[in-house]
Structure formats: structure tokens, C-alpha cells
Amino acid sequence: MSNIVLKNVCKSYDKEHYAVQDFSLEIPDREFVIFVGPSGCGKSTTLRMIAGLEEITSGELWIDGQLCNYVEAKDRDLSMVFQNYALYPNMTVYENMAFSLKIRKQPKDEVDKKVHEAAKMLGIEHLLDRRPAALSGGQKQRVAIGSAIMRRPKAFLMDEPLSNLDAKLRAQMRVELAKLHKELKTTVIYVTHDQTEAMTLGTKIIVMKDGVVQQADTPERIYRHPTNKFVAGFIGAPSMNFMETMVMERNGAVYLEADGGVTLRAKGENEMVLRRAYLGKMVILGLRPEDLQDETTASAHRICYEENQLKAFVDLREMIGAEAYLHMNTGKNLITARVPSEVPVTVKESITLYADMEKAQIFDPFTEENILSLPVEKEERATA
Ligand SMILES: Nc1ncnc2c1ncn2[C@@H]1O[C@H](COP(=O)(O)OP(=O)(O)OP(=O)(O)O)[C@@H](O)[C@H]1O
């Protein structure tokens, strides 16, 4: 069992800027936590502080109930996997994997058993006699992971372990890491800037920007209930569409009006909040590409109404396989829809799309916060 807690952890390298600011998080045992965010947002620094490779400027790090700020890296019982493999070039795969157990003076036959078990799990048994120079990138990464899992540490810390691999290998290793996590039943803290890795591997995702945590949540909630416009735009590919819209009330219903004659009716909790706080004001409407559908798909999803349709002109059609991305403009706004590739529309044609307004996200134009995350609304809904 291991439990890792960070309390208001800060890191500043130069006394003027914070690389990490006020980072608080509780990581229960067996969680697969992902730190994700753009380059320079503080992901690796946070991981390195947990590992003990970087000093904590202020705040507290607790591992299994022990304050660890000043505990040396080697005494924290954590195992780290780096992007650049960190293998000993003059040792064979077997020797690399056995190394951490040998220096702990474990019996030879036990070491041998563990190496073979891990090699089998990772599909590298046939490579045990080779040296790292004779391995491909994917094989080296498997060996690095194999070396890390020889011991059963309190947690595995992984810093972009798959970023040197090509797209196909990365996808394959992603699946293997997910399986490994299930088998090893150990906490993993994993740094990436790849949001597909974040969404598929994480049980919890921490989205960071400029050293500050923006949202710490499950992949589903990060995707469907982003706390602000940054998280909404960062997670999801193609990115969420954003449109500046004016909030209007007509015949008792609340509508969002954008340039180019776009008028969409607000639904659910969004409607409630817009009516109370935003009538006659601007807001930013966010719609994921898959929540803009052609007529046939919209009918199947029962979202085919006049009050949520918009006409757009197709600038580019990208064929992906089962789906196509339509890059369009509605006058002022550029938007992307993800539709079945059979939808018969080509470049320079216009198409009518239906927005699934139940799934729309709406952001305050000044704070860029999701209007459903505003404190006043939280209070009111909590007491409703
Ligand atoms: N040793 C250092 N000295 C000074 N500044 C540093 C040092 N290491 C990192 N930084 C700064 O701290 C900030 C966070 O860096 P960090 O490496 O944690 O970002 P990251 O999110 O992991 O980025 P990337 O995805 O590019 O690896 C950056 O502004 C970086 O320039």
C-alpha cells in the first residue's frame, strides 16, 4: 500500500518565477496519475520533486505517512523510468534487468526467476543476451520498464517514457503499460504532453499550465466537464470549437447568437445559469467536433431540431477512415466537425449541422472559467 500526498508544493529555480506553484494532490494506492500540459508547465519538475531528484522550495511531500521533503531519492522506494531509457550499455538485457536486485544482494535463483517473469510479461525473453546497442527503440523501452519493475517499489514514476517511439509502437506500448498497471497493482505517476496517452492510461489526470494545476479529475470529467477554456481546448483532438456568442432570451427560451446567423438554444444547467447571470452578455460557446453532426447522425441521436442547427461552408475535408473531419467556416468562426466519412459533402459545399447543446460547454469571456464552475453557481446548486 502506498499513499502519496503533496501539500502546497512550490518550486522556484530563480526566486522570481515559480516552475510549480501551490501543487496539492492526494494520490491513493494503485492510481495511474497523469501529469499533462504544454511544454514548460512544470510536469517533470513535479515528478522530479516526488522522486527526490529536485529540492522542494516550499510545501510538503508525504509518502506513506512519512514527510519526505528531505529523504534522499534512494531511500524513497520509488522507481523511475525515463524518456532516454537509461540502460547500462556494457551490460546485456539480462544484466540490466537483474542489476537493481543484485546490488540488494538477492539470491541468484530468485533474481533469475524474477528476470524471466518480467521478460515474459514484456515479450523480451528472446532478447536477454543482447546489449542495448542491438535493440530497437521500443525494445530498449521495454527493457527500461523491465528493469524498473524488477523491484516492487511504492510507485513507478515515468517521464514521457514513450515519446521516442514511433506512433505505432507508442500505441502498442500504451496498451502494454495499461495491462502492466493492472497486473502489478502499483501506483504510477506518469508525465506526458500527449493527451491520447493521458486519456487512455490515466485513472486521474492533472492538467497543468504555467506551473499551476488547472484541473485534477477523471478522464471522463476532464473531457466532458472541463473547468476552464484552457483545459477544454487542450484535451481532445481535434480541439474543441470556440465561438463568441451573445446570450438572448426569446419566447421564454435562452439562445446563443454568433456571427453568420448562428442561433443555438441553450439546454440544461447551462440555460439556468445563462438566464440568471448572462442575459444580454457575451459568452464563449464550446462544442466538441463530434457534438456537431450531419442530419442522419443527428436524427439517430435525436438532436435534429431547427433550434440547434447551423449552416457552414466546408473549407477542407480530411478523410481519417471511418470518420472525416470537416473544417468549415460559418462566416466569422472557423469550426471543425467529426462526422461519419460517408457523409456526402465536399469542399466548397455548404452543410447543415446540428449541435448537441446538452453537451455544450460555456465559458465566461473574462475569467475563461466554465460557467458551471463559478462559485456562486456551485453554492446555489448545492442548496437547490
Ligand atoms: N534546472 C532548471 N533551472 C532553471 N529553470 C528550470 C530548470 N528545470 C526546469 N526549469 C524551468 O521550469 C519550468 C518547468 O519545467 P519542466 O521541465 O518541469 O516543464 P515540463 O512541463 O516538464 O516541460 P516539457 O514537456 O517541455 O518537458 C520551465 O519554465 C523550465 O524552463
The ligand as a Gaussian input file, in Angstrom:
#p B3LYP/6-31G(d) Opt

LIG

0 1
 N       17.205000      23.284000     -13.727000
 C       16.412000      24.313000     -14.046000
 N       16.811000      25.591000     -13.871000
 C       16.007000      26.640000     -14.165000
 N       14.768000      26.516000     -14.668000
 C       14.316000      25.269000     -14.889000
 C       15.104000      24.103000     -14.598000
 N       14.385000      22.998000     -14.912000
 C       13.193000      23.443000     -15.386000
 N       13.155000      24.802000     -15.377000
 C       12.019000      25.649000     -15.781000
 O       10.888000      25.259000     -15.032000
 C        9.730000      25.275000     -15.830000
 C        9.066000      23.900000     -15.794000
 O        9.917000      22.970000     -16.426000
 P        9.545000      21.425000     -16.591000
 O       10.722000      20.718000     -17.177000
 O        9.021000      20.933000     -15.297000
 O        8.357000      21.508000     -17.634000
 P        7.596000      20.324000     -18.402000
 O        6.153000      20.620000     -18.259000
 O        8.069000      19.012000     -17.917000
 O        8.053000      20.618000     -19.893000
 P        8.395000      19.589000     -21.118000
 O        7.105000      18.973000     -21.557000
 O        8.967000      20.516000     -22.162000
 O        9.390000      18.588000     -20.592000
 C       10.150000      25.705000     -17.211000
 O        9.907000      27.088000     -17.346000
 C       11.640000      25.416000     -17.229000
 O       12.309000      26.297000     -18.089000

